[in-house]
Structure formats: structure tokens, C-alpha cells
Amino acid sequence: MIKKRILTGDRPTGRLHLGHYVGSLANRVRLQEEYECFFIIADLHTLTTRPEKRHIAQMQEHVRDLVLDYLAVGIDPERSVIFLQSAIPETYQLNLILEMLVSVPRLERVPTLKEMARDANLRTMPFGLLGYPVLQAADILLPRAHLVPVGKDNQAHVEVARELARRFNRLYGEVFPIPECLLGDVPILVGTDGAAKMSKSRDNAIYLSDDAETVRRQVFQMVTDPQRVRADIPGRVEGNPVFIYHDTFNPDREEVEDLKERYRRGRVGDVEVKEKLARALNTFLDPIRQRRADYAARPRLVAEVLAAGNERMRIEARETMVQVREAMGLMSLPLQSEPTTVPAGLVYC
């Protein structure tokens, strides 16, 4: 039986954290058992909000971090395709064609674009950011993906891809499957500050590659119940970031329930609760950190993974563009004119 294809990925903006693991990485590891997975490192998307040269200069290290994090959590490059967006020339070709099939007012209705511009401190909407959903559609349609794992807040982007696939197929012929959202129970992990979701920009994250002491320090800086100023005062467990993390990462359910009961009764202090959380988190992260260190010790590994993934993706992308050009009538035909004579002394590189 032919497996359905999945396309998902990340922008290379830094190391991945526990929020990424809970929200998507754990699910991706499971998905590669059942589906043919394409994981894109979307470096071109990064340019929509970070086009400055200093950010581009950091991207190579960010790409390396991303691949190492993927491998460390269990994404297998033998079963899944890990590739770099900008390394696929057909991405630019399909993006241009799809731009002809969508209107500016339609893109202006995508709700997340204004949020992205605001978060990037952009006063006006760049053309590239307005076209973000079109480039994302090219990413999805190039491997002819059937499914795109997303949370409900990102469904609007996939809907643009669905509309573009339908419009292309209607105008030129059936080339693209209509991609579906693969909705899961994608949780949002609150940051260590308790004020918002875990985020690199808010400095409230615990990274998958943080060492044990850094994790412990971050845990002891976490907010708890603001009304509880002493250990003998009954505290609130619901919505308490420390207990959210216990529920998510501490497999010792008996210990967690005991801590909750004593916390509600004012029989345990924050120090003990956080100490046991730090221990649970480090137990969870230890094998991930060890695998990451082993992979990082192989200096050519990341380049080899990307080279193999890029080539596998290029095969699919070339096939897609052959079908696109045939459907549109944009076949590349040999020129019938006489070959150009290059004047002496001129060299074309």
C-alpha cells in the first residue's frame, strides 16, 4: 500500500525547546512510522521577517542545530526526508506560478500575517511576508503532500494551499492532491515565566540541548502560585506552570499526585516541588542530550543528512514541475535559431 505523504517543518531560528517537542516533534516521530514524511528546514521563510545580513550569517549554525535536534529526538533520515528549502530550485519556480493564482485581498485575510509582522516589529507589511502563505503552499505542493500537521491556529495557511491546488487543477488539469490538515491535540506549553507559551524571543524556554545545571536553574526561576508566599499556605495546582510541567514530563504519577495533594494543603514547599521537577526533566532530556552529543561529534553528519534529503526532495520536485509545465503548456522546447557565436575574447561563466 502506498503511504500518504506529509509535509511539515520549521524555520531555522535557533535551537528547539520543550515546547517544540510537546507541540510537534513527538508527533513527527510517531508519524514517520505510518506516513512518508518530508521535513522542511524553511530558511527562505526566515527572510520574510529577518532579511538582514546578520541574521543570514547566523542561519548556517541554526540549520545545524535544527538537524541535530531532529536526529536527537528520533527523526530518522533513512525513513524521512530532511531537506533545506533554498536548496530546491523548483521551490522558486512553483512559488512564482502560484503567485499568479491568488489575489492580494485574499492574502490580506490570512489572520496570522499581521501577528507575524507585529512580532517582528515591522511597521509595514513586506511583499515577501504577504506572500508567506503562497511560498508555504509551494512547499506543500512540491512533494505532492496529502497531509499537513498543524494546530488550529495555522489552518488558515493550509487553506490557501488547498485553494491554490484546486485552482491550478481546475485551470490546467489534475496535478496536485488537495492537502488536508492533520489536526492533532497539539498542546501549547507555557513558558517558565508562566505568562505566555514557551518562546525563544521571550527567553522563557528550556531547550532540548540545555545541560542539567541550566535546566535546574531555569526550573528554580519558574513562577508558581503568586498568592502563596509561604510553604504552609495552601496553593493552587491548576494553571501552575510547575505542575503543568510535572504532568507533561514526570512519568512518576504517584509522586506527582502526592505533590499536588500536599501543595493544596500547604504541606510542601516550592523547593521540593521544583527539585523533583528538575530531576524529572533531566531524566527525560538525558537520552536526547546524549544522542545529540554523539551526532554533533560527527562533523560531516549534518551535511550528509541534508545532501541526501535535498537530493531525494529534488527528485520529487523535478517530477512535480514536469507535470506542472506539461499541464500548463510551458514545455521547454529546443530553440530553432542558429547557435550564437561568441566573440573572441569573451568568456561566459
SERO-219932 format. One record per residue (C-alpha): z, y, x. Coordinates in steps of 0.5 Angstrom, whole numbers, padded with zeros to 4 digits, always signed. Each point is the difference from the previous one (the first is absolute). Example, Ala and Ser with C-alpha at 12.3 -4.5 7.8 and 13.67 -1.06 7.14 Angstrom:
REM residues 2
+0016-0009+0025-0002+0007+0002
REM end
This chain:
REM residues 349
+0000+0000+0000-0002+0007+0003+0006+0004+0001+0000+0007-0003+0001+0006+0005+0005+0005+0000-0001+0007+0004+0007+0004+0002+0002+0003+0006+0004+0006+0003-0001+0007+0003+0002+0000+0008+0005+0005+0000+0006-0004+0003+0004-0006+0000+0001-0004-0006+0007+0000-0003+0004-0004-0005-0003+0004-0006-0007-0002+0002+0003-0008+0001+0003+0000-0007-0006+0004-0003-0006-0003+0002+0001-0004+0007+0004-0006-0003-0005-0001-0006-0006+0000+0005+0003-0005+0004+0000-0004-0007-0007+0002-0002-0003-0003+0006+0001-0007-0002-0004+0001-0006-0005+0005+0001-0005+0002+0005+0004+0007+0003-0003+0006+0003+0005+0004+0003-0003+0007+0002+0003+0005+0005-0002+0006-0003-0001+0005+0005-0005+0004-0003+0004+0002-0006+0005+0002+0005-0005+0006+0002+0001+0003-0007+0007+0002+0001+0000+0000+0007-0006+0002+0003+0003+0004+0006-0002-0003+0007+0008-0001+0002+0000-0005-0006-0006-0003+0002+0002-0001+0007+0006-0004-0003-0004-0005-0004-0001-0005+0005+0007-0001+0001+0001+0000-0008-0005-0005+0000+0003-0005+0005+0007+0001-0004-0003-0002-0006-0004-0006+0002+0007-0002+0004+0004+0001-0007-0005-0004-0004+0000-0006+0005+0007+0000+0001+0002-0001-0008-0005-0005+0000-0007+0002-0002-0005-0005+0003-0006+0003+0003-0003-0007+0000+0000+0000-0007+0000+0007-0002-0005+0006+0003+0004+0005+0003-0005+0006+0002-0001+0007+0001-0003+0005-0005-0004+0004+0005-0003-0006+0004-0004-0002-0006-0006+0005+0000-0002-0003-0007+0006+0004-0003-0003+0007+0001-0007-0003-0003+0003-0002-0006+0005+0006-0001-0006+0004+0000-0003-0003-0005+0006-0001-0005+0001+0008+0001-0007+0001-0004+0003-0004-0006+0006+0004-0001+0002+0007-0002+0005+0005+0003+0003+0001-0007+0001-0008+0000+0004+0000+0007+0004+0006-0002+0003-0004-0006+0003-0005+0005+0007+0002+0000+0003-0002+0007-0005+0004+0004+0004+0007-0002+0006-0004+0002-0003-0002+0007-0002+0007+0001+0007+0003-0001+0003-0006+0004-0005+0002+0006+0002+0008-0001-0007+0001-0002-0002+0007-0003-0007-0002-0003-0003-0007-0001-0004-0002+0005-0007-0003-0002+0002-0007+0004+0006+0000-0004-0003+0001-0006-0005-0006+0002+0006-0004+0002-0001-0005-0006-0007-0001+0001+0001-0002+0007+0005-0005-0003-0005-0002-0004-0005-0002+0005+0006-0003+0004+0001-0005-0006-0007-0001-0002-0003-0001+0007+0003-0007+0001-0001-0001-0008+0007-0001-0001+0002-0002-0007+0008+0002+0000+0004+0006+0003+0007-0001+0000+0003+0007-0002+0006+0003-0003-0001+0003-0007+0000+0007+0003-0006-0002+0004-0004-0003-0006-0004+0007+0000-0003-0001+0006-0003-0007-0001-0002+0002-0007-0005+0005+0004-0003-0006+0004+0000-0004-0007-0004+0006-0003-0005+0000+0006-0001-0007+0001-0002+0000-0008-0005+0006+0001-0003-0003+0006-0001-0007-0003-0003+0004-0007-0005+0004+0004-0002-0005+0005+0002-0007-0001+0006-0004+0001+0002+0000+0007+0008+0001-0001+0005-0003-0003+0005+0004-0004+0006+0001+0003+0006-0002-0003+0007+0003+0001+0005-0006+0002+0006+0003-0002+0007-0003+0002+0007+0002+0000+0000+0005+0005+0007+0003+0002+0001+0006+0003+0005+0000+0005+0005+0006+0000+0001+0003+0007+0006+0001+0004+0001+0007-0003+0000-0003-0007-0004+0006-0002-0007-0003+0000-0004-0006+0002+0000-0002+0007-0005+0004+0003-0002+0002+0008+0000+0007-0002+0007+0000-0003+0003-0003+0006+0004-0005-0005-0004-0006+0003+0003-0007+0003-0006-0002+0004-0002-0008+0001+0000+0001+0007+0006+0004+0001+0005-0003+0004+0007-0003-0002+0004+0006+0002-0005+0005-0003+0001-0004-0007+0007+0000+0001+0000+0008+0001-0004+0001-0006+0004-0004-0005+0006+0003+0002-0003+0007-0001-0002-0002-0007+0002+0003-0006+0005-0004-0005+0003+0003-0007+0001+0007+0001+0006+0000-0004+0004-0005+0004+0004+0004+0005+0005-0006+0002-0001-0007+0000+0006-0001-0005-0004+0004-0005-0005-0005-0005-0007+0001+0002-0007+0000-0003-0004-0006+0002-0006+0001-0005-0005+0005+0004+0004+0000+0006-0005-0001+0006+0004-0004+0004+0001-0005-0006-0008+0000-0001-0001-0002+0007+0005-0006-0001-0003-0002-0006-0007+0000+0004+0001-0002+0006+0007-0004+0000-0001-0008-0001+0007-0001-0001+0001+0001-0007+0007-0002+0000+0002+0006+0005-0004+0005-0004+0004-0001-0007+0006+0000+0004-0001+0006+0003-0002+0003-0007+0006-0002-0003+0005+0003+0005-0004+0006+0000+0000+0001-0007+0008-0001+0000+0001+0004+0006+0002-0006+0005-0005+0001+0005-0003+0006+0005-0007+0002+0001+0001-0002+0008+0001-0007-0002-0006+0000-0005-0004+0004+0005+0002-0005+0005-0003-0006-0004-0006+0003-0002-0002+0002+0008+0002-0007+0001-0005-0003-0006-0006+0005+0002+0001-0002+0008-0001-0007-0002-0006+0001-0005-0003+0004+0006+0002-0004+0006-0006-0005-0001-0005+0006-0002+0002+0003+0007-0001-0006+0004-0007-0001-0003-0002+0007+0001+0003+0000+0008-0004-0007+0001-0006+0003-0003+0001+0007+0004+0001-0004+0007-0008-0002-0001-0003+0007+0002-0007-0003-0003+0002-0003-0006-0001+0006-0005-0007+0002+0003-0002-0007-0001+0003-0001-0007-0004+0007-0002-0006-0002+0003+0000-0007-0003+0002+0003-0007-0005+0006+0001-0006-0005+0001+0002-0004-0006+0000+0006-0004-0007+0003+0003-0003-0007-0003+0002+0002-0007-0001+0007+0001-0007-0001+0002-0002-0005-0005+0003+0005-0006-0004+0005+0003-0006-0004+0000+0001-0002-0007+0001+0008-0002-0006+0002+0004-0004-0005-0004+0003+0001-0007-0002+0008+0001-0007-0001+0003+0003+0003+0007-0003-0005+0004-0001+0001+0008-0008+0000+0001-0003+0000+0007-0004+0007+0001-0007-0001+0000-0001+0006+0004-0002+0000+0007+0005-0001+0005+0003+0006+0003-0002+0002+0007+0006+0002+0004-0002+0006+0005+0001-0002+0007+0007+0003+0003+0003-0001-0007+0005-0006-0001+0003-0002-0007+0007-0003+0001
REM end
